[in-house]
Amino acid sequence: MGLTRMVVKKYMKRHSMTNTGLVLSSFFCCLGIYLFVAAPPELPDVKAAVIQDRAIDVSNMFNAMNAINDAARRIYTSRIVGGGKEAGLEFGEDWAEPSVDKGPLPALFTRLVAGRMESKPPPLGLYLGSDKPINQSNLFSGQQALGFDRLKETQLSVFLKSDDAGYVAMYPDIASAKPCVSCHNEHADSPKTDWEMNDVMGATTWTYPRDLLSSAEYLEITDAFYTSVQEAYQTYLDKVEKFQSSVVISNDWPEKNKRALPDAATFMAAVQVESASTVLNDLVLNPSAKFENVDLPGFQ
Ligand code: HEC
């Protein structure tokens, strides 16, 4: 891991923010554990990849960022919103209003993450779109609408080249729990009121202008995305600090009769454990996905 550590050091020098260092070092700690526990034979390949600064396909980067986003959304939805409700915490669309003591709904948490990523140098775009959205700004149009039609048929991710957004990856967002269906069906702004379990409700959509990245760029994007998740979660904690009745912020998770929330480091450690193996595999092992040109016959 000597070389990797050097890369990290160079990184930490360039981004002198301490939380960047924290995010990266705990990420590599997770990678270290993963390598040691799950995949010792792969170690030489990792070294080779670092030494050669091998080019990485953009689809691998999309897969890895999607795994981080999925882990963050899953943990936020089940442990923060699910556990938080048991503890008496509230979540809603109006969470950002100054007089309201609530946290963001999962879709709005994803939007916060996307907003933080937008403020950083790597040109990685993220949004949660649909063809029947509650919020009209989440409506797919043009080539992404065609891509979403394809995705609904196959329920598989779609990789396409589009004229306006460059390389695009769309991952199905499935109605995996009853509240997805009931909240959307009952929402006053929902154009569709007969969602059912396991429907494809939308797609997590990623955009990037180029097809190849150096491993240094891959690390920079990984770092920036983990940091964006952390900042989004911190935005929620900052709001919680202003609540009328207090919530204990430490290394505890909320549950029945426990008005507690994990601090940003505890939340991020959970996200990193769930996503580290995919981030590593997409750096060195996974074959890249094939991008389709939406103008080709057959893509409709
Ligand atoms: C308590 C209500 C609620 C629950 C539960 C909920 N959503 Fe949503 N969802 C919303 C709202 C409100 C928006 C619009 C957010 C915005 O303004 O961007 C939204 C946005 C979305 C979008 C983007 C398109 C759109 O409708 O604007 C998708 C896709 C989506 N949700 C899927 C899901 C899935 C899948 C689940 C379950 C895992 C889920 N939602 C659970 C309320 C909910």
Residues whose N, C-alpha, C, O or C-beta is under 5 A from the ligand:
A	BS01	HEC	E93 A107 L128 G129 S130 K132 P133 I134 N135 N138 D173 I174 A175 S176 A177 P179 C180 C183 M201 G202 A203
